[in-house]
């Protein structure tokens, strides 16, 4: 009998949560990793690299020529359908951009994330690893001048042009990331394509199921909907429900949804010519010698006519490599029935194929195949609203072309934020409302002398530091680095929907904005209300610091302008509402299972803050007194209104004992350890800075002798970052 121990990893060889990581032992631990994931040394280009500068050296016409030539340069290792890679690249671009969701701004093609897990190995992204390898010679040629994020999306745009479609335009400017985005929640399931509706409430049977927030796909591993129908069931009406919900969650209305479906499925085919079990491991789990190429197909040659991807097999139109109205002609010309693909998937084929609609095989010369539709396609002529739009587009091809061009442009650029972030010569002149436009600044900027005068007038206006700081924060904290929306520029805090948000009403920002507007109107300085709100915040911070004995100057850069109501897409701006804001100790009454401290990390991530900046801002704003509703929770100081390190000093004081005030453990009271006398009130997001080991390490440094100067430095840097997150004219 052997006493040999089972094989184990060498010490330190694996540090994944499954074996040794902290998350294995403490799964509910506050995860700060998302605030560290953009470390400047992670990029191979270095911390000082500017993609905008590198891109400025790119010849876009030469790049376009190279990409266009690639379209018909079919490779033996991955032959092009009908000798044209255009449809393949359209799918790659669509699936890169199509993960965007309007609810939290996450996903999209703006970072090149499709190169990494989990996206590189999602079932819905099957074989797109080959599309990226086909692009490698072009990426190799241009190097740092073109990001993978831009190249993957641009390839699909050029593909449309090479097949006869006139696109709306294209904006470059997507910078690459170099590791997976750990902040994105893709769903609760633990298996791909799970059919247990774990991400839903309601019932599939009666059509009442509702997708959990902030998700925008119906199953784990899909971009949008299951093409076979909900959970693989070929029910076109129920599929329409899924299509409408998922497309709406990426900011698309019914007309845009139909245009994208019709326009996108005008090109290419689906692949499922063989048994599904013939497909091998995904790129992320493939063997090392496979060099990151996944889904090895053991059926026949595994290439060309035997390709297996989605499991559905066939093309939508008889002209799959050219722009025309053939999709709508085909779907309206036939009666359709459900059949099985060679891989066993549910798809729709004509009961009888009419003359002129047989599809030439993508690889076998002389062979003809019937056109094929998915259940999601059938929703376009089954759902009453979709049907009417489809009929309109069928009768008016020019209307369809314009609608598809605009919807495709929106799809590719929705996560890029305002047009000011776009680069290159192909950016269209027309600015669209979903791009959150602001007017261009007119005339000279306010000068230093005028700024000094305005600051004094603001300080003399009778507004407190608490009011000024709170209002500036309320205007700027709507920013989301995920899709570059929100922020102080535009002064949309005075417009719908922001003016009516609970957090703004309860904070009394309207009174402050009115007073700042009066000062602006009485001044001869050329300054916007947006700038006045931010400048007022600077004054408030300086007032609070001075009251504590610190003479500081908060950097201020003018140049913001004021948007109009017509420039504001009210429906999607509603998603920017801060339903929780730990920095102002605010939690909107709602049912959520997510602890407040985890929501705080998400807010800090959206604002692009580091952990030291987040910590300093929260502690500083507590002592200034910016809590919504003027409550005293977390105001751990006996001199409120002064910018001190008192929050940290009193938080880590062992002379205080903390206890919850009720069973929810959301609010707490601190009592003197010796006398039992009540000293403080606090919430979870206050106490986490003393209970979490990583946050306490920083809190202790800020509380230590000499730590107040460090805390003030991080506070000001974090403050300026929040105020300037949306100043794309200052940084790229």
N, C-alpha and C positions, 0 to 999 in steps of 0.2 A: 504494500500500500504506500503510495507516494505522499510525502508531506509537502510537495512543492506547492508554493503559493500561486494563485491564479495570476495571469499576466496583468500588470497594471501599467499605466503610463509612467514614464520617468518623471521625477519630480519637476514640476513646472512645465512639462511638455504640453499639457492641456489646461487651459484656464477658462473654459466655457462654463456657464452656469450649471450645465448638466453634471459637471464633476466637482469643480472646486470654487466656482464663482459665488459671490455674496448673494446673488439672486436665488441660488439654489437653497441656501439656508434661510434667507429672509425674503420671501417672494413679494411681500408687501412693502419692502423698503422703498423710500423715496428715491427715484432714479434721476440723478442730476446729469447723466451722460449726454442728454440732448443739448445741454448748454455747453458741452465741451467738444461737440462733434465737428466744429469748423476750426479746428486748431490750424494756425497758419502754416505750420511745418508739414501738414498732411499733404499739401499740394506739391507735385514734383517741380512746379515752376517757382516756388518760393513765396514768401509772404508779400513781397513787393510787386508781384506780377499783376499787371493790369490787362485783362482780356480786351477791353476796349482799345487800348493802345496797340496790342498785338494784332487785333482784327483790322485796325486802320491800315496795316501794311498788306492786306489781302486784296488781290485782284478778283472781285466778285464775278466778273465776266468770264475770267479763265476758269474759276471754280465751277461756274454754271456749265461751261463747255465740257469740262471733265466729267461732271455728274451726268450730263446728257449722254455722253459717249458710253458711259457705263451701262446705261439702260439696255442697250442692245448688244453688249459684249458678254454673251452667254458663256458661262464657265462649265466645264465638264463635271467638276465636283459638285455643282449645284445648278443644273440647267434651268434657264429661264422659261417660264410658260409662254408659249407662242413667240419665243425668242426675245421677250421684253420683260425686264425686271420692274417696270413701272408699277403694276399692281402690287407687287411684293413690297416695294418701298412705300407705297401709300399706306399699306397695312402697318408697316413699321412706324411710320410717322403718326398715324392715327392712334396706335396703341401706346406710343410714348406720350402724346399729348392727352389722350383720352382718359387717363387716370385722374385728371383734375376734378376736384369737387369744390363747389362754391361754398359749402357750409363752413369749411375751415381753411380753404385755400390750398390744401395739400394736394400732392400728386402733380400730374402734368409733365410736360417734356422739358421744362426749363432748367434741369440740372444734369441731364444725361443719365438719370437713375436706372434706365432700362438695362444698363450694362451690369448692374449688380442684383444680388438676391434681395427680396424674393422675385422681383419683376422679371429678371432674366430667365427664371424657371417657372413662371406661372403657366398653367396649361393653355391659357388664352394667348400666350406669346410663343407658342410652339414654333420652332424653326426660324424665329427672328434672329437667333444667334448667327445664322448664315447671312442674313441681310447686313448685319454689322461687319461681318468678315469681308463681304463683298465691297464694303465702303473703305476697308482698311487702306488700300493703296492710295486713296485720295487723302485720307487723314494723314497718312505717312508723308505724303508730298508737302502738305501745307503746315503740318505740325501745330504749334501753339497758335497760329493765326486763325484756326477754325476749331471750335470746341466740338466734342462729340455731340453735345446737346443740340447745337445748331445744325451740325451736319446731318444728324438723323432726321430732324424735322424738315430741313431744307430739301433733302432727297425726295421726300414725298411730294413736296410742293413742285419741284422740277418734274417729277414723274407726271403730274397732271398736265403740265405745259407740253411735255414731249408727246402726249397722247391727244393733243388738240384742244385742251381746255385752257381758257384764259383766267388765271387766278387773280385775286384781289390785290395781291402784293405779298411782301415778306419782310419781316424784321429779324435781323440777327441780334445777338446780345445775351445769349444764354451761356452762363459760365458752368463749367463742369464741377461736379463733386467727385470725391475720390474714395468714398465708402458709402454703404447703404444709409438711408435716412432713418435713423432710429426713432424719430418722433412720430412716424405715421402708423396709425392703428388701421389695419386692413380688415379686421373682423375677429369674431370670437372662435371661429371653427379651428379644429386641429387637423382637418383633412381637406385636401383640394376638392373643389366642386361638391362639397357636402350638400345633401338635399334635405336636411332636417329643419330648415328655416330658422336656424338659431339666431340669425341676425334680424328677425322680423317679430313684430307683434301683429295680432289679428290673424285672420284665416285666409288660406289660399282658396279654399272651396267657395267662399262667398265673395271673394275679390276684395276683402277688407284688409289684407295684410299691408303693413307699413314698415318700411326699412328703417332700421335704427340709425340715429345720427352718430357720426357724420358720414356714414358709409354711402357709397354711390354705385355699388355693383351688387348684383343679386346673389352671387355665390363667391366663395373664396377662390381666387385664382382667375376670375373673369374681369374684363375691363368694364363692361356694361351689363348686358343681359345674356342669358343662355340662348344661343341661336335656335336651339331645338324647341324652345318654349320654357315656361317656368318649371324648374327642376327636371327638364328634359321632356315634359309633356307637351305635345303639339297642339296647344290651345291658343289660337291667334288672338282672341279677345283678352284673355288673361296676359298674354305676352304684351299686348298694347299697354296694359296697366303698368307692367314692369318697365317697358320702354319709356313711357311718359315720366315715370318717377325718376328713373336713373338719369335720363337726359336733362330733366329739370334740375337735378342736383349738380350738374356741371354748368348750369346757367343757360340752358337751351330751351326755347319755347317750342310749340308744336310745329310751326313752320320751319324752324331751323332743324328740328329733329327729322322731319320728312326729307328736307333738302339734303341733309347729310347721309341719310340712309339711301336715298335714290342716287345721289351723286357718287357716293363711295362705292356702291355696289354696281355702278355702271362698268366698273373695271374689274378684271381678274376673275378668280375662281376660288372655290374651297377645295380642300384636299382630304380625302379619306378613302383612297383606292387600295384597301387592304385591311386585314384584321387589326383592330386597335391594339391587341396584345403584342403585335410585332414591334411596337415603338419602345425604345430603351429609355435609359435614365435621362433626367434633365441635365442641363449644363452644370448646375451647382453640385450635383452628385455623380457626375460622370467620372470615369477613371482618369487618372492623371495623364495617361498617354493620349487621351482623346482631346486634350488641350482646350478644354472649355466648350467643346462642341457637344451638344446634347441631342436627345431624341433620335439616336441611331435606329434606323429602320431596317429590320431584317427581312422584310417582305420583298422578294425578287431582288431588283437592284437597289431598292430603297430610295430611288431618285426619280425625277421626271414624272412619268405617268403613274408611278407607284408611291408617290409622296403621300404621307399621312400626317395631317396636322390637327384640324378640328374634328375630323371624323366624318364630316359632311363632304360630299363629292359632287363637284360640278360648277359651272359658271352661270351667272345670272342672265347674260345676254349673248347673242350670236356674234357680237363685235366687242370682245372684252378688252381690247387695247386701244379703243378710241372713244372720244367723248361724243355722245349722241343721246337721243331720247329712247334708246332701245330698252332700257330697264322698264320704263312705264309702258312702252308698247308691248313688251313681253308679258308683264304681269296682268295687264288688262285684256290681252288677246286670248287668254286661256282659262279653262277650268282646271283647278289644281286638286291634287290628292296627296295624302301622306304616303311616303314609301321609305324603305330602309336603304341607307348607303351601304357600300361594301364593308364599311367598318361598323355597321349596325346602328348608325345615327338616324334620327327622324328628320326627314327633309321632304319638301314638296316638289312634285313634278307634274307636268301637264297630263291630264287624262288622255289628250291626243295632241301631239306637237303639230302646230300649223306650219304650212309652207313658209320658208324664209326664217324660221326660228331655230333650226338645228344649229348646234354649236360645234365649230371645228375643234377637234381634240387639241389640247395644248402641246402634245408631243408626238402623237401617232398620226402621220400624214394620211389623209383620206378618211380618217375615222370621224364620225359625227355623233354627238351626244345631245340629249335633251337639256333644255335650260332647267335650272334648279333654283328654288327659293327656300329660305329658312322660315321658321315660324314667325320670327321677328319681321321678316319681309311681308308675310301675309297680313300682319297687323296693319300695314300701310293701306290695305284695301278692305279691312274688316272693321276697324274702329271708325265710327262715323266722322269724327273730326279729321283724322288722318286721311280718310277716303276723300273728303272734299278738297283737301289741300293737294292730294295726289292727282285728282282730276284737274285741278287748276294748273298744276305744273305740266301735266300731260298735254293740255290744250295750249299752253304758253311756254314753249321751250326757253325763250329768252328770260322769262320770269324765273324759271328753274335755274338757269345758268347764273343769274345774279344772286339768287338766294343761296345756292350752293357755294359760290365764290365767297360770299360774306360769312356764311356759317363755317366754312372750312378755315378761313382766316381767323375767325374767332376761336375755333377749336385749337388751332396751333399756337395762338398767342394769349389765351385767356389767363394763363398763370404768369404772364410777364409784367403785369401792372401797366401803368401809364405809358403812352407812346414815347415819352421822353427817354425811356430805357432802351428803345429800339435802335439798332445800328444798321448801317448799310444803305445802298442807293435804291433799294426796292420797296422802301417804306411808303405806303400811299399817303397822299396829301390829306385825305379825309380822316378826321378823328371821330371815333365812334363813342357813344355814351358809355358802353361797357368798359372803356379804357380810362374811365374816371378823369376826364380832361379838366384842366384848369387853364384860365386865360394866360397868355404870354405877358410877362411884365413889360409895362410901357413906361418910358421915361427913365430918368436917372434913379439909382437906388438911394434910399435915405442915407445921409452921411453920418459920420461919427458924432459931429456936433448936434445934429438933429436927434440922433438916438439918445444922447445924454440928456437932452431937454425932455424928450418923451419919457424917459425913465424917471426923471424927477417928477414930472406931472403925474405919472402913474402912482409913484410913491406917496404923493400928496393928495390922492383922490379919495382917501378914506377907506380903501380896500385893504384887507388884511393879507398877510403872507399866505395864510391858509387859503383864502379865496383865490388869490392869484395863482398859486402853485396848483391848486386843485383844478382850476379851469384850464390851465395850459395842459396839464396831464390829461384831462378828459378829452381835449381836442386831439392830442397826439397819440394816446394809448390805443386807439383803434387800429393802428398799423399792424399788418400781418406780413412777416417776411416770407411766408409761404407763397403768396401771390402778389406781394408788393402793393396791396390795397390799403386804404385808410391813411391815417396820419393827419397832421395839422394843416398841411398845405391845402388850400381851397376853403378853409374855415367852414367846412360842412357841418360843424357842430351847431350852426344856427339854422340849418335846413332840415327838411324831412329826409329821412326818418329820425336823425339824431336828436333833433330838438325835442322830440317827445319821448325819448328813452327814459326809463325809470331812473337810471343812475344819474342822468344829467338833470332831470327835474329835482330829484332829492338832493343833489349837490348844489343847487341854486346857481348854476353857471350862467343862466340868462341875465341875471342882474349884473354880473361881472362883465359879460360881453357888451351889454348896453353901455356901461360906463366907459369901457375901452373904446367903443365906437364913438362916443361923444368926444373923447380926447383926440381920436384920430381926425374926426371931422373938423375940429377946431384948430388943427395944426396945418401948417403949410407943407409939411413933410409928405413926400410921395411914398406912403406906406399903406399896406393892405391891413384889413382886420385880422387876417391869418397871422401876419407878422406881429401885430399888436398883441394878440393872445399869447404868442410865444414869448415876446418881449416882456409881457406882464409876468409870465412865469419866472423869467430870469430875475426880474425885480423882486418877486416874492422870495426866491431862494436867497438872494443877496440880503434882503431885509432880515430873514430868519437867521442867517449866518452872523450878520452884524449884531443882532440882539444877543447872540451867544459869545460875542467878542472876537469874531473872525471877519476880517476884511477880505472878501473874495469878489471876483468878477466872473460872471457866467458868460462864456463866449456866445455871441449872437450873430448870425449871418442873415441879413435881410434878403428878400427876393421872392417870398411867397405871394400868391395872388388869391383872389376870392372867386370861388366857383359859384355858378348860379344853380337854381333848382333844376333847370332844364339840362344841366350838365351832370346830373346825379341820377343814377339808376337806383331808384328807391328800393325795389324788390330785393336786389342782391346786396345793397348796402345794409339791409336789415341783418344780414349774417355777421356784420362787424360789431353788433351790439355786445358790449362787455356784460355778460350775464354773471360774471364773477371777476373781481379785481382785488387780489390780495393786497395790492399796494395801497388801496383805500379801504381795506377791510370790508369789502362788499360781496355779498352773495345773494343773488336774486332768488326769491322763494321759488323753488322748483324741486322736483324729485330727481336726484342724481345719486348714483352709487359711488361716484368718484370723490375721494376725500379732497377737502379744500386745498391742502398743501400740494397735491398733484396738479390741480388746476392752476395753482400759482406758477409751477414750473412751466406749464404750457404757455401761460401768459408771458413769462419772461423770455421763453424761446421765441414767441411771435415778435417780441420787441428787440430781438437780437442782442440780448444782454448776456454778459458773463456772470458767473456766480458771485464774484465780489461786487460787481455793479448792482445786481439784483438785491443783494443783501444790504448794501449801503442805501439804496433807494427806499427799500421798505422801511428800514429803521429810521431813516431821515424823515420820510413822509409821516411816520407815526408821530414823531415828536413835534413836527410842524403842525399837525392836527388836521390832516386832509381826509380823515375817515368820512365816508358818505353818511349823512345824517348827524354829523358832529358827535358820534358816540365816542366813549373813552376807551374802548377796547384796544389794547396794545399801546396806548399812549403812556408809556412807562417813564414818565418824567413829572417833576413837580414844577416845571417851567415850560409849559406848552407854548408853541409858537417860535421856539428857538431851535436852530439847527445844531443839535448836539449829538453826542454818542450815548446819551442817557438810556435809550432803548436797550442797547447792548449791555451797558453797565448793570442795569437793574434786572435784565433778563437772566444773566448768568450768576447773579448774586445768590449764594447758597443760604442767605438769610430769609429767603422767600420759599414757601411751600405752595405748590399749585395743586388744585383739585377741580374736577369738572363740576358744573353747577346743575347738570341734569344727565340723564342716561344717554343723550345723543353724543356727548363728549365733543361738542362743537365749540362751547364757550367755557371759560375757566375763570376762577378767581385765585389771586395770590395773597397769602396771609403771612404775616411775620412769624417766623419759625419759633421765636421765643415767646411772644405775647399772644399770638393767635389773632391779632388785629388785621382786618382786611386792608390791603395796600393797593392792589391792582385788579383790573379786568383784562382778559385777553381771549383770543381765539386760537384755533389750531394753527393757523398760518403764522401767528406770533410765536407760539411755543416751539414750533418745529425748528426754529433757529437756535434753540437750546437743547433740543432732544436729538436731532439728527447729527451724527458725528461730523460729517463734512461741513455742514452749515455752522455748527458750533465752533469748529476750528477757526472759521473766519470771524464769527461773532466775538470770540475771545480776543482776537487781535484788535478788533475795533474797540473793544471795551478796555483794553490794556492802557497803561500810561503811555501817552504819545499816540495812541491809536485813533484819536479823534481826527487828527490831520490826515491820516490815511483814509479814514472813512469819508471825510469831506472831499478828498481828491476823487475817490471812486464814485461818490454821489454826483459830483459835477460832470464827470465824464459819462456816467450812465445817463444823466439828465439830458445832456447835449445829444447823445446818441438817439434817445427816444424822440427828442424834438426834431432831429434831422434825418430820421430813418427814410422819410419820403422825399428828401431833397436830392432827387436823382441828377439835378444839375450840378451838384457839388461832388458827387461820387458815383462811380459805376462799379 
